[in-house]
Amino acid sequence: MTEYVVLLPGDESTWESATPEERAATYARHEEFSLLLEKRGHRITGGSELTHSRTAKVVRRTPDGGHAVTDGPYAEAVEQLSGFYLVESDDLDDLLEICAVLASVEEGVEVRATVDHSGDAP
């Protein structure tokens, strides 16, 4: 099995202004996604919704070898990473098809394999 991360970008202001009905519809799509994964032999191994990017902290090295911590997201953009799933799958094409449940006209879903270091020497 290969492990994939399903990255969920989103416009945080859209989510903040969403009605309870719109939020419920979004959560229903996530439930449908989870059920389809299970039904078709994929396995969620982790994931989470993330807090608003305004709560993020960025740590960078400084030229003197120290580090600096700043407020805000790593990248200044309208869309920010809003959550992710870790999914084990033997069928990437089917996983991508199921991910269409989470994609919208405005926002896509990014799927990337994780790097398997299990065979690396210590």
N, CA, C and O atoms as a GROMACS GRO file, in nm:
protein
  488
    1MET      N    1   0.084  -0.119   0.000
    1MET     CA    2   0.000   0.000   0.000
    1MET      C    3   0.088   0.125   0.000
    1MET      O    4   0.194   0.128   0.063
    2THR      N    5   0.044   0.223  -0.070
    2THR     CA    6   0.111   0.353  -0.071
    2THR      C    7   0.029   0.448   0.014
    2THR      O    8  -0.094   0.445   0.012
    3GLU      N    9   0.098   0.533   0.089
    3GLU     CA   10   0.028   0.634   0.168
    3GLU      C   11   0.028   0.766   0.090
    3GLU      O   12   0.131   0.809   0.039
    4TYR      N   13  -0.088   0.828   0.084
    4TYR     CA   14  -0.106   0.956   0.017
    4TYR      C   15  -0.156   1.059   0.116
    4TYR      O   16  -0.227   1.026   0.211
    5VAL      N   17  -0.119   1.183   0.094
    5VAL     CA   18  -0.177   1.292   0.169
    5VAL      C   19  -0.271   1.366   0.074
    5VAL      O   20  -0.234   1.401  -0.038
    6VAL      N   21  -0.392   1.387   0.121
    6VAL     CA   22  -0.493   1.461   0.046
    6VAL      C   23  -0.500   1.598   0.112
    6VAL      O   24  -0.550   1.612   0.224
    7LEU      N   25  -0.448   1.700   0.041
    7LEU     CA   26  -0.440   1.835   0.095
    7LEU      C   27  -0.563   1.914   0.055
    7LEU      O   28  -0.604   1.912  -0.061
    8LEU      N   29  -0.621   1.983   0.150
    8LEU     CA   30  -0.747   2.054   0.130
    8LEU      C   31  -0.725   2.205   0.142
    8LEU      O   32  -0.730   2.260   0.253
    9PRO      N   33  -0.700   2.273   0.030
    9PRO     CA   34  -0.686   2.418   0.036
    9PRO      C   35  -0.823   2.483   0.040
    9PRO      O   36  -0.923   2.423   0.000
   10GLY      N   37  -0.828   2.604   0.089
   10GLY     CA   38  -0.957   2.673   0.092
   10GLY      C   39  -0.941   2.820   0.121
   10GLY      O   40  -0.840   2.864   0.175
   11ASP      N   41  -1.043   2.895   0.085
   11ASP     CA   42  -1.050   3.037   0.116
   11ASP      C   43  -1.114   3.047   0.255
   11ASP      O   44  -1.233   3.024   0.271
   12GLU      N   45  -1.033   3.083   0.352
   12GLU     CA   46  -1.080   3.084   0.491
   12GLU      C   47  -1.193   3.184   0.514
   12GLU      O   48  -1.278   3.161   0.600
   13SER      N   49  -1.196   3.293   0.440
   13SER     CA   50  -1.304   3.390   0.459
   13SER      C   51  -1.437   3.332   0.414
   13SER      O   52  -1.541   3.364   0.471
   14THR      N   53  -1.435   3.247   0.312
   14THR     CA   54  -1.558   3.182   0.266
   14THR      C   55  -1.612   3.091   0.376
   14THR      O   56  -1.732   3.089   0.403
   15TRP      N   57  -1.523   3.016   0.439
   15TRP     CA   58  -1.565   2.926   0.548
   15TRP      C   59  -1.618   3.005   0.667
   15TRP      O   60  -1.720   2.968   0.725
   16GLU      N   61  -1.549   3.114   0.702
   16GLU     CA   62  -1.594   3.194   0.816
   16GLU      C   63  -1.731   3.256   0.794
   16GLU      O   64  -1.807   3.274   0.889
   17SER      N   65  -1.764   3.288   0.669
   17SER     CA   66  -1.894   3.350   0.641
   17SER      C   67  -2.001   3.248   0.600
   17SER      O   68  -2.113   3.287   0.569
   18ALA      N   69  -1.967   3.120   0.601
   18ALA     CA   70  -2.063   3.016   0.561
   18ALA      C   71  -2.177   3.006   0.661
   18ALA      O   72  -2.159   3.023   0.782
   19THR      N   73  -2.295   2.980   0.609
   19THR     CA   74  -2.412   2.958   0.694
   19THR      C   75  -2.403   2.820   0.757
   19THR      O   76  -2.326   2.735   0.711
   20PRO      N   77  -2.480   2.796   0.861
   20PRO     CA   78  -2.481   2.661   0.920
   20PRO      C   79  -2.518   2.554   0.816
   20PRO      O   80  -2.464   2.443   0.819
   21GLU      N   81  -2.607   2.587   0.725
   21GLU     CA   82  -2.646   2.491   0.620
   21GLU      C   83  -2.530   2.462   0.526
   21GLU      O   84  -2.508   2.347   0.487
   22GLU      N   85  -2.455   2.565   0.489
   22GLU     CA   86  -2.339   2.547   0.401
   22GLU      C   87  -2.230   2.464   0.469
   22GLU      O   88  -2.167   2.380   0.406
   23ARG      N   89  -2.209   2.488   0.597
   23ARG     CA   90  -2.111   2.409   0.673
   23ARG      C   91  -2.156   2.262   0.682
   23ARG      O   92  -2.076   2.171   0.667
   24ALA      N   93  -2.285   2.242   0.708
   24ALA     CA   94  -2.338   2.106   0.716
   24ALA      C   95  -2.320   2.034   0.583
   24ALA      O   96  -2.288   1.915   0.582
   25ALA      N   97  -2.340   2.103   0.472
   25ALA     CA   98  -2.321   2.041   0.340
   25ALA      C   99  -2.175   2.004   0.318
   25ALA      O  100  -2.145   1.899   0.260
   26THR      N  101  -2.084   2.087   0.364
   26THR     CA  102  -1.941   2.056   0.353
   26THR      C  103  -1.907   1.933   0.435
   26THR      O  104  -1.838   1.843   0.386
   27TYR      N  105  -1.954   1.928   0.558
   27TYR     CA  106  -1.927   1.811   0.642
   27TYR      C  107  -1.990   1.685   0.584
   27TYR      O  108  -1.935   1.576   0.597
   28ALA      N  109  -2.105   1.698   0.519
   28ALA     CA  110  -2.169   1.583   0.454
   28ALA      C  111  -2.082   1.530   0.340
   28ALA      O  112  -2.073   1.409   0.320
   29ARG      N  113  -2.018   1.621   0.265
   29ARG     CA  114  -1.926   1.577   0.158
   29ARG      C  115  -1.808   1.500   0.216
   29ARG      O  116  -1.763   1.402   0.157
   30HIS      N  117  -1.758   1.544   0.330
   30HIS     CA  118  -1.647   1.474   0.395
   30HIS      C  119  -1.691   1.335   0.443
   30HIS      O  120  -1.615   1.239   0.435
   31GLU      N  121  -1.812   1.326   0.493
   31GLU     CA  122  -1.866   1.196   0.535
   31GLU      C  123  -1.880   1.105   0.414
   31GLU      O  124  -1.844   0.987   0.421
   32GLU      N  125  -1.930   1.157   0.303
   32GLU     CA  126  -1.943   1.078   0.180
   32GLU      C  127  -1.805   1.031   0.134
   32GLU      O  128  -1.789   0.915   0.093
   33PHE      N  129  -1.706   1.119   0.138
   33PHE     CA  130  -1.568   1.086   0.103
   33PHE      C  131  -1.518   0.970   0.188
   33PHE      O  132  -1.464   0.872   0.134
   34SER      N  133  -1.535   0.979   0.317
   34SER     CA  134  -1.489   0.874   0.409
   34SER      C  135  -1.557   0.741   0.382
   34SER      O  136  -1.492   0.636   0.381
   35LEU      N  137  -1.687   0.745   0.360
   35LEU     CA  138  -1.762   0.621   0.333
   35LEU      C  139  -1.720   0.558   0.201
   35LEU      O  140  -1.707   0.435   0.193
   36LEU      N  141  -1.699   0.639   0.098
   36LEU     CA  142  -1.654   0.585  -0.031
   36LEU      C  143  -1.515   0.523  -0.020
   36LEU      O  144  -1.489   0.418  -0.079
   37LEU      N  145  -1.426   0.588   0.054
   37LEU     CA  146  -1.292   0.531   0.073
   37LEU      C  147  -1.302   0.393   0.135
   37LEU      O  148  -1.241   0.297   0.086
   38GLU      N  149  -1.377   0.382   0.243
   38GLU     CA  150  -1.392   0.254   0.313
   38GLU      C  151  -1.454   0.149   0.221
   38GLU      O  152  -1.405   0.036   0.214
   39LYS      N  153  -1.560   0.186   0.153
   39LYS     CA  154  -1.632   0.093   0.066
   39LYS      C  155  -1.544   0.039  -0.046
   39LYS      O  156  -1.558  -0.076  -0.088
   40ARG      N  157  -1.451   0.123  -0.095
   40ARG     CA  158  -1.371   0.085  -0.211
   40ARG      C  159  -1.230   0.041  -0.175
   40ARG      O  160  -1.144   0.032  -0.262
   41GLY      N  161  -1.205   0.014  -0.047
   41GLY     CA  162  -1.080  -0.049  -0.006
   41GLY      C  163  -0.964   0.042   0.028
   41GLY      O  164  -0.851  -0.005   0.042
   42HIS      N  165  -0.989   0.170   0.041
   42HIS     CA  166  -0.886   0.263   0.085
   42HIS      C  167  -0.899   0.279   0.236
   42HIS      O  168  -1.002   0.246   0.294
   43ARG      N  169  -0.792   0.328   0.299
   43ARG     CA  170  -0.798   0.340   0.445
   43ARG      C  171  -0.742   0.474   0.491
   43ARG      O  172  -0.628   0.509   0.460
   44ILE      N  173  -0.824   0.550   0.564
   44ILE     CA  174  -0.778   0.675   0.624
   44ILE      C  175  -0.693   0.639   0.746
   44ILE      O  176  -0.739   0.567   0.834
   45THR      N  177  -0.570   0.689   0.750
   45THR     CA  178  -0.482   0.661   0.863
   45THR      C  179  -0.458   0.784   0.951
   45THR      O  180  -0.398   0.773   1.057
   46GLY      N  181  -0.506   0.900   0.906
   46GLY     CA  182  -0.490   1.021   0.985
   46GLY      C  183  -0.546   1.140   0.912
   46GLY      O  184  -0.597   1.128   0.800
   47GLY      N  185  -0.537   1.254   0.975
   47GLY     CA  186  -0.583   1.377   0.913
   47GLY      C  187  -0.651   1.466   1.015
   47GLY      O  188  -0.680   1.425   1.127
   48SER      N  189  -0.676   1.590   0.973
   48SER     CA  190  -0.740   1.683   1.063
   48SER      C  191  -0.779   1.811   0.990
   48SER      O  192  -0.718   1.846   0.888
   49GLU      N  193  -0.880   1.879   1.042
   49GLU     CA  194  -0.910   2.015   1.000
   49GLU      C  195  -0.811   2.104   1.074
   49GLU      O  196  -0.779   2.078   1.190
   50LEU      N  197  -0.762   2.207   1.008
   50LEU     CA  198  -0.664   2.296   1.068
   50LEU      C  199  -0.730   2.426   1.114
   50LEU      O  200  -0.830   2.470   1.056
   51THR      N  201  -0.672   2.488   1.216
   51THR     CA  202  -0.721   2.618   1.261
   51THR      C  203  -0.690   2.723   1.155
   51THR      O  204  -0.612   2.697   1.063
   52HIS      N  205  -0.750   2.839   1.167
   52HIS     CA  206  -0.730   2.949   1.072
   52HIS      C  207  -0.581   2.983   1.063
   52HIS      O  208  -0.509   2.976   1.162
   53SER      N  209  -0.538   3.019   0.943
   53SER     CA  210  -0.395   3.050   0.922
   53SER      C  211  -0.347   3.170   1.004
   53SER      O  212  -0.227   3.184   1.026
   54ARG      N  213  -0.439   3.254   1.048
   54ARG     CA  214  -0.395   3.368   1.131
   54ARG      C  215  -0.336   3.321   1.264
   54ARG      O  216  -0.267   3.397   1.331
   55THR      N  217  -0.364   3.196   1.302
   55THR     CA  218  -0.308   3.142   1.426
   55THR      C  219  -0.172   3.074   1.405
   55THR      O  220  -0.109   3.028   1.500
   56ALA      N  221  -0.128   3.068   1.277
   56ALA     CA  222  -0.002   3.000   1.245
   56ALA      C  223   0.119   3.077   1.296
   56ALA      O  224   0.116   3.199   1.311
   57LYS      N  225   0.223   3.004   1.321
   57LYS     CA  226   0.354   3.059   1.353
   57LYS      C  227   0.452   3.002   1.251
   57LYS      O  228   0.445   2.884   1.216
   58VAL      N  229   0.543   3.086   1.204
   58VAL     CA  230   0.644   3.043   1.108
   58VAL      C  231   0.780   3.057   1.174
   58VAL      O  232   0.813   3.162   1.229
   59VAL      N  233   0.859   2.950   1.170
   59VAL     CA  234   0.993   2.950   1.228
   59VAL      C  235   1.093   2.946   1.112
   59VAL      O  236   1.088   2.857   1.027
   60ARG      N  237   1.184   3.043   1.110
   60ARG     CA  238   1.288   3.049   1.006
   60ARG      C  239   1.423   3.065   1.072
   60ARG      O  240   1.436   3.125   1.179
   61ARG      N  241   1.523   3.009   1.007
   61ARG     CA  242   1.661   3.029   1.054
   61ARG      C  243   1.704   3.171   1.021
   61ARG      O  244   1.661   3.229   0.921
   62THR      N  245   1.789   3.226   1.106
   62THR     CA  246   1.846   3.358   1.080
   62THR      C  247   1.991   3.338   1.033
   62THR      O  248   2.050   3.234   1.059
   63PRO      N  249   2.047   3.439   0.965
   63PRO     CA  250   2.184   3.424   0.914
   63PRO      C  251   2.288   3.394   1.022
   63PRO      O  252   2.392   3.335   0.993
   64ASP      N  253   2.261   3.434   1.146
   64ASP     CA  254   2.357   3.410   1.254
   64ASP      C  255   2.344   3.271   1.316
   64ASP      O  256   2.411   3.240   1.415
   65GLY      N  257   2.258   3.186   1.258
   65GLY     CA  258   2.242   3.049   1.309
   65GLY      C  259   2.130   3.034   1.411
   65GLY      O  260   2.102   2.923   1.456
   66GLY      N  261   2.068   3.143   1.447
   66GLY     CA  262   1.955   3.137   1.538
   66GLY      C  263   1.826   3.112   1.462
   66GLY      O  264   1.828   3.054   1.353
   67HIS      N  265   1.717   3.155   1.519
   67HIS     CA  266   1.588   3.142   1.451
   67HIS      C  267   1.497   3.258   1.489
   67HIS      O  268   1.514   3.323   1.592
   68ALA      N  269   1.400   3.282   1.402
   68ALA     CA  270   1.301   3.387   1.426
   68ALA      C  271   1.163   3.326   1.410
   68ALA      O  272   1.142   3.243   1.321
   69VAL      N  273   1.071   3.367   1.494
   69VAL     CA  274   0.932   3.321   1.488
   69VAL      C  275   0.846   3.441   1.449
   69VAL      O  276   0.853   3.547   1.511
   70THR      N  277   0.764   3.422   1.346
   70THR     CA  278   0.673   3.528   1.303
   70THR      C  279   0.531   3.475   1.303
   70THR      O  280   0.508   3.354   1.296
   71ASP      N  281   0.436   3.567   1.310
   71ASP     CA  282   0.294   3.532   1.304
   71ASP      C  283   0.250   3.516   1.160
   71ASP      O  284   0.306   3.576   1.068
   72GLY      N  285   0.147   3.436   1.142
   72GLY     CA  286   0.082   3.426   1.012
   72GLY      C  287   0.124   3.304   0.933
   72GLY      O  288   0.214   3.231   0.971
   73PRO      N  289   0.056   3.284   0.822
   73PRO     CA  290   0.083   3.165   0.742
   73PRO      C  291   0.218   3.172   0.673
   73PRO      O  292   0.277   3.280   0.657
   74TYR      N  293   0.267   3.056   0.632
   74TYR     CA  294   0.395   3.046   0.561
   74TYR      C  295   0.389   3.124   0.430
   74TYR      O  296   0.483   3.195   0.396
   75ALA      N  297   0.279   3.110   0.357
   75ALA     CA  298   0.264   3.178   0.228
   75ALA      C  299   0.147   3.275   0.236
   75ALA      O  300   0.040   3.242   0.288
   76GLU      N  301   0.168   3.394   0.184
   76GLU     CA  302   0.059   3.492   0.176
   76GLU      C  303  -0.024   3.460   0.053
   76GLU      O  304   0.022   3.480  -0.060
   77ALA      N  305  -0.144   3.412   0.073
   77ALA     CA  306  -0.232   3.375  -0.038
   77ALA      C  307  -0.376   3.376   0.011
   77ALA      O  308  -0.401   3.366   0.131
   78VAL      N  309  -0.470   3.387  -0.082
   78VAL     CA  310  -0.612   3.382  -0.047
   78VAL      C  311  -0.645   3.241   0.004
   78VAL      O  312  -0.710   3.226   0.106
   79GLU      N  313  -0.599   3.140  -0.070
   79GLU     CA  314  -0.624   3.002  -0.028
   79GLU      C  315  -0.514   2.958   0.067
   79GLU      O  316  -0.395   2.984   0.044
   80GLN      N  317  -0.553   2.891   0.172
   80GLN     CA  318  -0.460   2.836   0.269
   80GLN      C  319  -0.494   2.688   0.288
   80GLN      O  320  -0.604   2.644   0.256
   81LEU      N  321  -0.400   2.613   0.341
   81LEU     CA  322  -0.426   2.473   0.373
   81LEU      C  323  -0.525   2.470   0.489
   81LEU      O  324  -0.497   2.524   0.597
   82SER      N  325  -0.641   2.407   0.467
   82SER     CA  326  -0.745   2.407   0.569
   82SER      C  327  -0.759   2.272   0.638
   82SER      O  328  -0.824   2.261   0.742
   83GLY      N  329  -0.696   2.169   0.582
   83GLY     CA  330  -0.702   2.037   0.642
   83GLY      C  331  -0.634   1.936   0.552
   83GLY      O  332  -0.588   1.968   0.443
   84PHE      N  333  -0.630   1.811   0.601
   84PHE     CA  334  -0.566   1.706   0.524
   84PHE      C  335  -0.615   1.570   0.572
   84PHE      O  336  -0.664   1.555   0.684
   85TYR      N  337  -0.601   1.472   0.485
   85TYR     CA  338  -0.623   1.331   0.517
   85TYR      C  339  -0.497   1.256   0.480
   85TYR      O  340  -0.430   1.290   0.383
   86LEU      N  341  -0.463   1.154   0.557
   86LEU     CA  342  -0.364   1.054   0.518
   86LEU      C  343  -0.442   0.930   0.479
   86LEU      O  344  -0.522   0.879   0.557
   87VAL      N  345  -0.418   0.880   0.357
   87VAL     CA  346  -0.495   0.768   0.305
   87VAL      C  347  -0.401   0.663   0.248
   87VAL      O  348  -0.314   0.694   0.167
   88GLU      N  349  -0.418   0.538   0.291
   88GLU     CA  350  -0.345   0.426   0.231
   88GLU      C  351  -0.428   0.371   0.117
   88GLU      O  352  -0.549   0.350   0.130
   89SER      N  353  -0.361   0.347   0.002
   89SER     CA  354  -0.434   0.301  -0.116
   89SER      C  355  -0.343   0.223  -0.208
   89SER      O  356  -0.223   0.252  -0.218
   90ASP      N  357  -0.400   0.124  -0.276
   90ASP     CA  358  -0.331   0.052  -0.383
   90ASP      C  359  -0.379   0.100  -0.519
   90ASP      O  360  -0.332   0.049  -0.621
   91ASP      N  361  -0.471   0.195  -0.524
   91ASP     CA  362  -0.532   0.236  -0.650
   91ASP      C  363  -0.544   0.388  -0.654
   91ASP      O  364  -0.646   0.445  -0.614
   92LEU      N  365  -0.438   0.454  -0.704
   92LEU     CA  366  -0.437   0.600  -0.708
   92LEU      C  367  -0.549   0.654  -0.796
   92LEU      O  368  -0.612   0.753  -0.759
   93ASP      N  369  -0.574   0.591  -0.909
   93ASP     CA  370  -0.680   0.641  -0.997
   93ASP      C  371  -0.816   0.643  -0.927
   93ASP      O  372  -0.892   0.739  -0.940
   94ASP      N  373  -0.846   0.538  -0.852
   94ASP     CA  374  -0.972   0.533  -0.780
   94ASP      C  375  -0.973   0.637  -0.668
   94ASP      O  376  -1.075   0.703  -0.646
   95LEU      N  377  -0.861   0.653  -0.599
   95LEU     CA  378  -0.852   0.754  -0.493
   95LEU      C  379  -0.879   0.893  -0.551
   95LEU      O  380  -0.951   0.972  -0.491
   96LEU      N  381  -0.821   0.923  -0.667
   96LEU     CA  382  -0.843   1.053  -0.730
   96LEU      C  383  -0.989   1.073  -0.767
   96LEU      O  384  -1.043   1.183  -0.753
   97GLU      N  385  -1.052   0.967  -0.813
   97GLU     CA  386  -1.195   0.976  -0.846
   97GLU      C  387  -1.277   1.009  -0.722
   97GLU      O  388  -1.368   1.092  -0.727
   98ILE      N  389  -1.245   0.944  -0.612
   98ILE     CA  390  -1.318   0.969  -0.487
   98ILE      C  391  -1.291   1.111  -0.437
   98ILE      O  392  -1.381   1.175  -0.381
   99CYS      N  393  -1.169   1.162  -0.457
   99CYS     CA  394  -1.136   1.298  -0.412
   99CYS      C  395  -1.220   1.404  -0.481
   99CYS      O  396  -1.233   1.515  -0.429
  100ALA      N  397  -1.277   1.371  -0.596
  100ALA     CA  398  -1.364   1.467  -0.665
  100ALA      C  399  -1.484   1.505  -0.578
  100ALA      O  400  -1.542   1.612  -0.598
  101VAL      N  401  -1.521   1.420  -0.483
  101VAL     CA  402  -1.630   1.450  -0.390
  101VAL      C  403  -1.597   1.575  -0.309
  101VAL      O  404  -1.686   1.654  -0.276
  102LEU      N  405  -1.468   1.593  -0.277
  102LEU     CA  406  -1.426   1.707  -0.194
  102LEU      C  407  -1.393   1.831  -0.276
  102LEU      O  408  -1.394   1.942  -0.224
  103ALA      N  409  -1.363   1.813  -0.404
  103ALA     CA  410  -1.325   1.926  -0.488
  103ALA      C  411  -1.449   2.009  -0.521
  103ALA      O  412  -1.561   1.958  -0.525
  104SER      N  413  -1.426   2.137  -0.544
  104SER     CA  414  -1.535   2.224  -0.586
  104SER      C  415  -1.491   2.299  -0.710
  104SER      O  416  -1.377   2.286  -0.754
  105VAL      N  417  -1.579   2.377  -0.767
  105VAL     CA  418  -1.546   2.455  -0.886
  105VAL      C  419  -1.433   2.553  -0.854
  105VAL      O  420  -1.344   2.574  -0.936
  106GLU      N  421  -1.436   2.612  -0.734
  106GLU     CA  422  -1.337   2.712  -0.696
  106GLU      C  423  -1.207   2.650  -0.645
  106GLU      O  424  -1.099   2.705  -0.668
  107GLU      N  425  -1.216   2.539  -0.577
  107GLU     CA  426  -1.100   2.483  -0.507
  107GLU      C  427  -1.083   2.337  -0.542
  107GLU      O  428  -1.178   2.259  -0.537
  108GLY      N  429  -0.962   2.300  -0.578
  108GLY     CA  430  -0.931   2.161  -0.603
  108GLY      C  431  -0.876   2.095  -0.478
  108GLY      O  432  -0.871   2.156  -0.371
  109VAL      N  433  -0.837   1.972  -0.493
  109VAL     CA  434  -0.777   1.894  -0.385
  109VAL      C  435  -0.643   1.844  -0.438
  109VAL      O  436  -0.636   1.792  -0.550
  110GLU      N  437  -0.538   1.858  -0.360
  110GLU     CA  438  -0.406   1.810  -0.401
  110GLU      C  439  -0.379   1.675  -0.337
  110GLU      O  440  -0.400   1.658  -0.217
  111VAL      N  441  -0.333   1.579  -0.418
  111VAL     CA  442  -0.302   1.445  -0.368
  111VAL      C  443  -0.156   1.416  -0.399
  111VAL      O  444  -0.112   1.428  -0.514
  112ARG      N  445  -0.080   1.379  -0.296
  112ARG     CA  446   0.062   1.348  -0.313
  112ARG      C  447   0.098   1.226  -0.232
  112ARG      O  448   0.050   1.208  -0.120
  113ALA      N  449   0.183   1.142  -0.290
  113ALA     CA  450   0.234   1.026  -0.216
  113ALA      C  451   0.333   1.074  -0.111
  113ALA      O  452   0.406   1.171  -0.132
  114THR      N  453   0.336   1.004   0.002
  114THR     CA  454   0.438   1.031   0.102
  114THR      C  455   0.561   0.950   0.065
  114THR      O  456   0.552   0.853  -0.010
  115VAL      N  457   0.676   0.989   0.117
  115VAL     CA  458   0.801   0.919   0.090
  115VAL      C  459   0.814   0.804   0.188
  115VAL      O  460   0.803   0.822   0.310
  116ASP      N  461   0.837   0.685   0.135
  116ASP     CA  462   0.853   0.566   0.218
  116ASP      C  463   1.001   0.547   0.252
  116ASP      O  464   1.082   0.517   0.164
  117HIS      N  465   1.034   0.566   0.378
  117HIS     CA  466   1.173   0.552   0.424
  117HIS      C  467   1.195   0.418   0.495
  117HIS      O  468   1.299   0.398   0.557
  118SER      N  469   1.098   0.328   0.486
  118SER     CA  470   1.108   0.202   0.562
  118SER      C  471   1.228   0.118   0.520
  118SER      O  472   1.279   0.041   0.601
  119GLY      N  473   1.275   0.130   0.396
  119GLY     CA  474   1.390   0.052   0.350
  119GLY      C  475   1.522   0.122   0.366
  119GLY      O  476   1.626   0.065   0.331
  120ASP      N  477   1.521   0.246   0.418
  120ASP     CA  478   1.645   0.321   0.435
  120ASP      C  479   1.727   0.265   0.550
  120ASP      O  480   1.672   0.220   0.651
  121ALA      N  481   1.856   0.270   0.534
  121ALA     CA  482   1.946   0.226   0.642
  121ALA      C  483   1.943   0.329   0.755
  121ALA      O  484   1.927   0.448   0.730
  122PRO      N  485   1.958   0.282   0.880
  122PRO     CA  486   1.957   0.376   0.994
  122PRO      C  487   2.077   0.466   0.998
  122PRO      O  488   2.088   0.549   1.088
   0.00000   0.00000   0.00000
